[in-house]
Amino acid sequence: MGDLLDEFFKRPYVAAKVAEGKLPETWRAIVGDRTADETTELRLVNHILHVRIRSSVLRQELFYQRAALQEELNRRSGVRLVNAVIIR
């Protein structure tokens, strides 16, 4: 039974949905508590992550780190979850 469940959760669609559900905690782990607390919106639409940040300073800093954020989110998710990150 355990092997069956492992196989089920390794399917690309299921793995992507699980990773999408864990996105808020993955985001917090990557950017830290302070930035996660300033995040007002975290929405994934068609593999594009839309992020709203209250602080203009943090927003600017994250804007320049979009590629690194995308890479780290995908690495931690174990699937190609994010193709682009839009910071607002």
N, C-alpha and C positions, 0 to 999 in steps of 0.2 A: 504494500500500500504506500509506503514512504517513497519508493522508487517511482511509482506512478505519479505522485504529487510533484516530485522533483522534476520529472519529465514535463508535466503540465506547466509548471512555472517557468521552465526554460524556453517555452515556445515564444517566438519573437513578439507576437501581439500581446500575450499575457504579461511577459516580462516588461514590455513598454508601459502597459497600464499600471502595473505594480510600481514601476519607477516614477510614473507620473503622480501616483498617489503619495509617494514619499518625497516629492519635489520640495515642499516647504522645509522639511527637516534636512534634506540634502543641501538646500540653499543656505540654511543657517550654519551647517557644518563647514561650508566653503567660505562664506563671507564673514562669519562671526556673529555674535549676539548683537552687537551695537548696530551693524548694518542691517541685519535681519529685522531688528526692531523698527528701523526707519523705512523698511519696505512696506508699502501700503497695498501693492498689487503684485501678484505673481501668477501669470496666466499663460498657459501653453496652448497655442492655436496653430495647427498645421506645422508642428515642429519648430515654431518660432516662439521663443520665450519673451513675453512682454513683462517688464519689471518697472514699477513706479517707486521712486525713492523720494522721500520728503526733503532730505538735505541736499542742497545744490552742490555742496562740496563732495559728498559721497557719490552723488550722481555723476559728477565729472570724473571722479577717480574710477568708478566702475565702467564708465563709457570707454575709457582707454584700455580696460582689461576684458572687453567683451569676448575676444577670441580665447583667452585663457579660461574664462568662466565657462564658455561653451565646451571646451575640451575637458575640463574637470567635471562638469555635470555629466557628460557622456561617459567618462571613465568611471565615475562612482556609480552610475546607473547600470553600467554593464551592457547598455544598448545605445544605439544612436537615437537619442531622445530629442536633442536640440540641434537644429541646423543654424540658427541665428539667435542672437540676443539683442533685444531692443530695450534701451534704458531711457526712461522718461522721468 
